[in-house]
Amino acid sequence: MQAHPGDILIVESNTVGVPARHGTILDVHTPQGDPPWLVRWDDGHEGLTFPGPDAHLQTSDADR
């Protein structure tokens, strides 16, 4: 998975009734856009993230 700043990372929950987490990619640490990524989560905290198999991206630019 490759990301760009501004993309949205969505991490699905594997627990019934628990909503997915959403975060905005703030920074990528490789020119290719590979993880880890600096993410600002929808609850306001920021952290370096290695997404797992339950994650997917919503790109900020459909032309990529």
C-alpha positions in Angstrom: 0.0 0.0 0.0 1.4 3.4 -1.0 0.1 6.7 0.4 0.5 10.4 -0.1 0.0 13.3 2.4 -3.7 14.0 2.5 -4.9 10.5 1.9 -7.3 9.0 4.4 -6.4 5.8 6.2 -9.4 3.7 7.2 -8.9 0.9 9.7 -11.9 -1.4 9.9 -12.9 -2.9 13.3 -13.2 -6.6 13.8 -15.6 -6.1 16.7 -19.3 -5.7 16.1 -20.6 -2.3 16.9 -17.2 -0.6 17.0 -16.8 1.9 14.1 -13.8 2.1 11.8 -11.0 4.5 12.7 -10.1 7.2 10.2 -6.9 9.2 10.0 -5.3 11.7 7.6 -1.9 10.9 6.3 0.4 13.8 7.3 3.8 12.5 6.2 5.3 9.6 4.4 8.9 8.6 5.1 9.9 7.1 1.7 9.7 8.6 -1.8 7.5 5.5 -2.8 4.9 6.3 -0.1 5.4 3.0 1.8 4.7 2.7 5.5 5.3 3.8 8.2 3.2 6.9 7.9 2.5 9.8 10.3 -1.2 9.9 10.8 -3.6 12.3 12.5 -6.5 10.2 13.8 -10.1 11.5 13.9 -9.8 11.7 17.7 -7.0 14.3 17.3 -3.9 12.3 18.3 -1.0 11.7 15.9 1.2 8.7 15.5 3.5 6.7 13.3 1.5 3.9 11.8 2.2 0.6 10.1 -1.2 -0.4 8.6 -2.4 -4.0 8.9 -4.6 -6.1 6.7 -7.7 -4.5 8.0 -6.7 -1.1 6.6 -7.3 0.6 3.3 -6.7 4.0 1.8 -9.1 6.6 0.4 -6.9 8.7 -1.8 -7.2 12.5 -1.8 -6.7 12.7 -5.6 -8.5 10.4 -8.0 -6.1 11.2 -10.8 -3.2 9.3 -9.2 
